[in-house]
Amino acid sequence: MTSDPIPTLLRDYFERSSIALALAHADDDHPLVLVNAGFQRLTGYPSEEVIGRNCRMMQRGAENRAARDKIHPFLRQDQAANLRTPIVNFRKNGTPFVNLLYMSKLRSPDRRIRFIFASQFDISRSQPDLLADYDAELGSTLTRLSPVLAESGIIIEGSLLTIANTAALIAQAKLTLAEASQGQGE
Ligand SMILES: Cc1cc2nc3c(=O)[nH]c(=O)nc-3n(C[C@H](O)[C@H](O)[C@H](O)COP(=O)(O)O)c2cc1C
């Protein structure tokens, strides 16, 4: 793993944000290098239990075929700037949720990918207005992060991919959650 330093301004930004944010190194198996308080609240995992690990551990063996089929080319291919997908995750206490996962690539001016930026949201326990609030927060996070990162020579790619039919996505996530909960004997 490289020891690419995390810009201090980025760290500060993560600490101040109210939504769940995570940062992984772009190389090796994308180990997490930074998660904020929002991430720890959402997942129940304290920072020290996830840093250095790949976020897939929150899937606890759920198949998540469609989501992972979208994530693989995003992480492999150079072109894709960002990605958004629902994915079944489990909190530390074993409670399942459908995570609406957002990811963007952070590059240096020479186009080298340095970090992957991510944000998580429990869409399976949401309502359209809560998702709209989260989207507004994530959108402004991406906008405000851009000049913060530029100071450290990092370019954040893509703007927020908004979801066309949020009501349908939430309804689908609730169904997926019901299935995941049955699988857990809840
Ligand atoms: C920064 C970052 C954050 C991620 N966050 C999550 C997450 O919250 N939940 C999740 O299930 N997967 C998350 N992933 C995706 C997994 O780490 C992994 O890439 C995905 O499961 C596909 O790889 P696999 O099929 O080898 O598991 C994240 C990836 C990165 C790079």
The ligand as a MOL file (V3000), in Angstrom:
LIG
                    3D

  0  0  0     0  0            999 V3000
M  V30 BEGIN CTAB
M  V30 COUNTS 31 33 0 0 0
M  V30 BEGIN ATOM
M  V30 1 C -14.0860 4.2690 -1.0330 0
M  V30 2 C -14.9310 3.0390 -1.1800 0
M  V30 3 C -16.0540 2.9160 -0.3830 0
M  V30 4 C -16.8610 1.7900 -0.4790 0
M  V30 5 N -17.9460 1.7020 0.3180 0
M  V30 6 C -18.6860 0.5790 0.3040 0
M  V30 7 C -19.7670 0.4310 1.2050 0
M  V30 8 O -20.0970 1.3110 1.9840 0
M  V30 9 N -20.4490 -0.7340 1.1610 0
M  V30 10 C -20.1400 -1.7420 0.2830 0
M  V30 11 O -20.7970 -2.7710 0.3040 0
M  V30 12 N -19.1200 -1.6190 -0.5860 0
M  V30 13 C -18.3990 -0.4950 -0.5900 0
M  V30 14 N -17.3540 -0.3470 -1.4760 0
M  V30 15 C -17.1630 -1.3730 -2.5380 0
M  V30 16 C -16.3410 -2.5620 -2.0750 0
M  V30 17 O -15.2060 -2.1250 -1.3870 0
M  V30 18 C -15.8920 -3.4310 -3.2810 0
M  V30 19 O -15.2150 -2.6170 -4.2070 0
M  V30 20 C -17.0640 -4.1000 -3.9770 0
M  V30 21 O -17.6400 -5.0280 -3.0790 0
M  V30 22 C -16.6830 -4.8400 -5.2720 0
M  V30 23 O -15.5810 -5.6850 -5.0880 0
M  V30 24 P -15.7020 -7.2560 -4.7610 0
M  V30 25 O -16.6800 -7.8600 -5.7230 0
M  V30 26 O -14.3080 -7.7500 -4.9070 0
M  V30 27 O -16.2040 -7.3460 -3.3400 0
M  V30 28 C -16.5420 0.7640 -1.4040 0
M  V30 29 C -15.3930 0.8980 -2.2140 0
M  V30 30 C -14.5880 2.0100 -2.1010 0
M  V30 31 C -13.3830 2.1160 -2.9670 0
M  V30 END ATOM
M  V30 BEGIN BOND
M  V30 1 1 1 2
M  V30 2 1 2 3
M  V30 3 2 2 30
M  V30 4 2 3 4
M  V30 5 1 4 5
M  V30 6 1 4 28
M  V30 7 2 5 6
M  V30 8 1 6 7
M  V30 9 1 6 13
M  V30 10 2 7 8
M  V30 11 1 7 9
M  V30 12 1 9 10
M  V30 13 2 10 11
M  V30 14 1 10 12
M  V30 15 2 12 13
M  V30 16 1 13 14
M  V30 17 1 14 15
M  V30 18 1 14 28
M  V30 19 1 15 16
M  V30 20 1 16 17
M  V30 21 1 16 18
M  V30 22 1 18 19
M  V30 23 1 18 20
M  V30 24 1 20 21
M  V30 25 1 20 22
M  V30 26 1 22 23
M  V30 27 1 23 24
M  V30 28 2 24 25
M  V30 29 1 24 26
M  V30 30 1 24 27
M  V30 31 2 28 29
M  V30 32 1 29 30
M  V30 33 1 30 31
M  V30 END BOND
M  V30 END CTAB
M  END
